[in-house]
């Protein structure tokens, strides 16, 4: 970079520096849940976010950890974004939760057309190569949405089999082999709201528990905008009966109205945070323009915090040690 280019960048760099200083971000990072036994994390993408460690203390790669993102072309592994996310997490001493190994929604397009033996080898290799590159990953969503989005290669990795879920068992067996020290999780939606799906989910979890293959239960927290707090609490209680810790994943509460979103957070978040079985809560993004649900953001386009985030900081300050 030449001196002229640097001079052109200086105003922008100064603006960013002042903005961060205005939010107290010139100080050492102190996330909202600092000192709590439960982590409060969010997703990271390829978009750099210097403010992240001042809010959150756990990282989930939003799309970068999905098989399609890494190996869109067979045999060509693109780790660039994941490398950056892991480096960022290590720099700030944050645990990383890999999302996800086996999932039908974002598998590489070339997998479906392979013979069964090659499909099985490809899935196994995907986990093995990840383990070689990131042996220190803390948590893993081994299978995502088994009730709703099984992959095209289900039969190649065991099909239903004797348990009805042999393909899930196989996935966890391979993950346990390659990641003996990681917390192995399953992840699914409509569990905190819907009793029939929760019952099926628990049946699958118990199969994995019998084999010593699972360490925690992941429950997505999409769609809770109008779910009564007592329904969420009852679902958490039912899952806690398994004896496994619960990892609340993919939390977003969407409303374009600030007051409505604030009410949602006041109603939903304490139920999740204060439940004794919950080990962590992960938001599915928090910045406007870099979040899956358009109006679920907590920080707007002008770097201003919405009332729900202001309340969340105050609530956590009151409840954390």
C-alpha positions in Angstrom: 0.0 0.0 0.0 1.4 3.4 -1.0 1.4 6.5 1.1 -1.3 8.1 -1.0 -3.6 5.0 -0.5 -2.9 5.2 3.3 -3.9 8.9 3.4 -7.2 8.0 1.6 -7.9 5.3 4.3 -7.1 7.5 7.3 -10.5 9.3 7.6 -12.3 5.9 7.5 -10.0 4.4 10.1 -10.4 7.4 12.3 -14.2 7.2 12.0 -14.2 3.5 13.0 -11.8 4.2 15.9 -14.1 7.0 17.2 -17.2 4.9 16.8 -15.6 2.0 18.8 -14.4 4.4 21.4 -17.9 5.9 21.7 -19.2 2.5 22.6 -16.5 1.8 25.1 -14.8 -0.6 22.7 -11.4 1.0 23.2 -11.3 -0.9 26.5 -10.5 -4.6 27.0 -13.5 -6.7 25.8 -16.0 -7.6 28.5 -18.9 -9.6 27.1 -22.4 -9.3 28.4 -22.3 -12.7 30.2 -18.8 -12.2 31.7 -18.6 -14.1 35.0 -21.7 -16.3 34.4 -21.5 -20.1 34.3 -23.6 -20.0 31.1 -22.2 -18.7 27.9 -24.0 -16.2 25.6 -22.7 -16.4 22.1 -23.6 -15.5 18.5 -22.7 -16.4 15.0 -19.8 -15.0 13.0 -19.6 -14.8 9.2 -17.0 -13.6 6.8 -17.9 -10.1 7.7 -15.4 -8.7 10.2 -17.0 -7.5 13.5 -14.6 -5.8 15.9 -17.5 -5.3 18.4 -18.2 -9.0 18.8 -16.1 -9.8 21.9 -17.7 -6.8 23.7 -21.1 -8.6 23.5 -20.6 -12.3 23.2 -18.3 -15.0 24.6 -19.0 -18.0 22.3 -18.8 -18.3 18.5 -20.7 -20.4 16.0 -19.8 -20.1 12.3 -23.1 -19.2 10.6 -22.5 -20.8 7.2 -18.7 -21.3 7.0 -18.9 -24.6 8.9 -21.4 -26.2 6.6 -20.2 -28.9 4.2 -21.5 -27.0 1.1 -19.5 -23.9 2.1 -16.3 -25.9 2.6 -16.5 -28.4 -0.3 -18.8 -27.0 -2.9 -16.6 -28.8 -5.5 -15.6 -32.3 -4.8 -12.1 -32.5 -3.5 -11.6 -28.8 -3.2 -11.7 -27.7 0.4 -12.1 -24.0 1.1 -11.3 -23.2 4.7 -10.6 -19.5 4.4 -13.5 -18.1 6.4 -13.4 -20.9 9.0 -9.7 -20.3 9.5 -10.5 -16.6 10.2 -13.3 -17.5 12.6 -11.2 -20.0 14.6 -8.3 -17.5 14.7 -10.6 -14.8 16.0 -12.1 -17.1 18.7 -8.7 -18.3 19.8 -7.5 -14.7 20.1 -10.4 -13.8 22.4 -10.5 -17.2 24.2 -14.0 -18.1 23.1 -15.3 -21.6 22.6 -16.3 -22.5 19.0 -19.4 -24.7 18.2 -19.1 -26.3 14.8 -22.3 -26.1 12.8 -22.9 -28.7 11.3 -21.5 -32.0 9.9 -24.6 -33.9 8.7 -27.6 -31.9 7.4 -29.8 -32.3 4.3 -30.3 -28.6 3.6 -26.8 -27.5 2.8 -24.9 -30.6 1.6 -22.7 -30.3 -1.5 -24.8 -30.9 -4.7 -22.4 -33.5 -6.0 -23.0 -35.9 -3.0 -26.5 -37.1 -4.1 -25.3 -38.6 -7.3 -22.5 -40.8 -5.9 -22.7 -44.5 -5.2 -23.5 -45.3 -1.6 -20.0 -46.4 -0.8 -18.5 -43.2 -2.1 -21.1 -41.1 -0.2 -20.2 -42.8 3.1 -16.5 -42.2 2.4 -17.1 -38.6 1.5 -19.0 -37.9 4.8 -16.3 -39.6 6.8 -13.6 -37.7 5.0 -15.4 -34.4 5.6 -15.3 -35.0 9.4 -11.7 -36.4 9.3 -10.3 -33.4 7.5 -12.1 -31.0 9.7 -10.6 -32.8 12.8 -7.1 -32.5 11.3 -7.5 -28.7 10.9 -9.5 -27.8 14.0 -8.7 -30.5 16.6 -9.5 -28.0 19.4 -13.1 -27.3 18.4 -15.1 -27.2 21.6 -18.7 -28.2 20.6 -20.2 -29.8 17.4 -23.7 -30.0 16.0 -23.0 -33.5 14.6 -26.5 -33.9 13.0 -28.7 -30.9 12.3 -32.5 -31.2 12.0 -32.7 -35.0 11.8 -36.5 -34.8 12.1 -37.0 -32.3 9.3 -34.0 -32.3 6.9 -32.2 -35.7 6.7 -29.5 -35.8 4.0 -29.7 -37.5 0.6 -27.2 -40.1 1.7 -29.2 -41.5 4.7 -29.1 -45.0 3.3 -25.4 -44.9 2.6 -24.6 -44.3 6.3 -27.0 -46.8 7.8 -30.6 -45.8 7.0 -33.2 -46.4 9.6 -31.7 -49.8 10.6 -32.6 -51.6 13.8 -32.9 -48.4 15.9 -34.9 -46.4 13.3 -32.1 -43.9 13.4 -29.0 -45.9 12.5 -27.8 -43.1 10.2 -27.7 -40.7 13.1 -25.9 -43.3 15.3 -23.3 -43.8 12.5 -22.7 -40.0 12.3 -22.1 -39.7 16.0 -19.9 -42.8 16.1 -17.6 -41.2 13.4 -17.7 -37.8 15.2 -16.7 -39.5 18.5 -13.8 -41.2 16.8 -12.4 -38.0 15.3 -13.4 -35.6 18.2 -12.9 -37.5 21.4 -12.7 -34.3 23.5 -15.4 -32.3 21.9 -19.0 -31.9 23.2 -21.2 -33.7 20.7 -24.6 -32.3 20.1 -27.7 -32.9 18.1 -29.7 -29.8 16.9 -33.4 -29.4 15.9 -36.2 -26.9 15.7 -39.8 -26.8 16.9 -38.7 -28.6 20.1 -39.4 -25.8 22.6 -42.9 -25.3 21.3 -44.3 -28.6 20.1 -44.8 -31.6 22.3 -45.1 -34.3 19.5 -41.8 -33.3 18.0 -40.1 -33.0 21.3 -41.2 -36.6 22.1 -39.7 -37.9 18.9 -36.5 -36.0 19.6 -36.1 -37.4 23.1 -36.6 -41.0 21.7 -33.7 -40.3 19.3 -31.5 -38.7 22.1 -32.1 -41.8 24.3 -30.8 -44.1 21.6 -27.6 -42.0 21.4 -27.3 -41.9 25.2 -27.5 -45.7 25.4 -24.4 -45.8 23.3 -22.6 -43.0 25.1 -22.4 -40.9 21.9 -24.1 -37.6 22.9 -23.0 -34.9 25.4 -25.8 -32.4 25.1 -29.1 -31.4 23.5 -29.3 -28.6 21.0 -32.6 -26.8 20.6 -33.1 -24.1 18.0 -34.8 -21.0 19.3 -36.4 -19.7 16.1 -40.1 -18.9 16.1 -40.5 -18.2 19.8 -42.0 -14.7 19.2 -45.5 -15.8 20.3 -44.8 -18.9 22.4 -45.9 -18.6 26.0 -43.0 -18.6 28.6 -44.6 -21.5 30.4 -44.6 -23.7 27.3 -40.9 -23.0 26.8 -40.2 -23.8 30.4 -42.1 -27.1 30.3 -40.2 -28.1 27.2 -36.9 -27.4 28.9 -38.0 -29.3 32.0 -38.9 -32.4 29.8 -35.6 -32.3 28.0 -33.7 -31.9 31.3 -35.1 -35.2 32.5 -32.7 -36.9 30.2 -29.9 -35.7 32.4 -28.1 -34.0 29.5 -27.2 -30.3 29.4 -29.2 -28.2 27.0 -27.7 -25.8 24.4 -30.1 -23.2 23.2 -29.1 -22.5 19.6 -30.1 -20.0 16.9 -32.0 -17.6 19.1 -33.7 -14.7 17.2 -36.8 -12.8 18.2 -38.0 -10.8 15.2 -40.0 -7.6 15.1 -39.6 -4.3 13.3 -41.2 -2.6 16.3 -38.7 -1.9 19.1 -41.2 -2.2 21.9 -42.6 -5.5 20.6 -39.1 -7.0 20.4 -38.2 -5.8 23.9 -41.4 -7.5 25.3 -40.3 -10.7 23.5 -36.9 -10.7 25.1 -38.3 -9.9 28.5 -40.7 -12.8 28.2 -38.4 -15.4 26.5 -34.8 -14.8 27.5 -35.1 -15.3 31.3 -36.8 -18.6 30.8 -33.9 -19.8 28.7 -31.1 -18.2 30.7 -32.2 -19.1 34.2 -33.1 -22.8 33.6 -30.6 -24.9 35.5 -30.1 -27.4 32.6 -29.1 -24.7 30.0 -25.4 -24.6 29.5 -25.4 -21.9 26.9 -27.4 -19.6 24.6 -26.4 -18.7 21.1 -28.0 -15.9 19.1 -28.3 -16.5 15.3 -26.8 -13.1 14.5 -27.3 -9.7 16.0 -26.4 -7.0 13.4 -28.7 -5.5 10.9 -27.8 -6.6 7.4 -25.9 -9.6 8.7 -28.7 -11.7 10.2 -30.9 -14.5 8.9 -34.2 -12.9 10.0 -34.3 -9.4 8.7 -35.9 -7.6 11.7 -34.4 -9.7 14.5 -31.3 -7.5 14.7 -30.2 -6.0 18.1 -27.7 -3.5 16.6 -29.0 -1.4 13.7 -27.3 -0.1 10.5 -26.0 3.0 12.4 -24.4 0.9 15.1 -27.1 1.8 17.6 -28.4 -0.7 20.1 -32.1 -1.5 20.1 -34.0 -1.4 23.4 -33.9 -5.2 23.7 -30.1 -5.2 23.8 -30.0 -2.4 26.3 -32.4 -4.4 28.5 -30.3 -7.6 28.0 -27.2 -5.9 29.2 -29.0 -4.6 32.3 -30.6 -8.0 33.0 -27.4 -9.9 32.7 -25.6 -7.4 34.9 -28.2 -8.1 37.6 -28.2 -11.9 37.3 -24.5 -12.7 36.6 -22.0 -12.9 39.5 
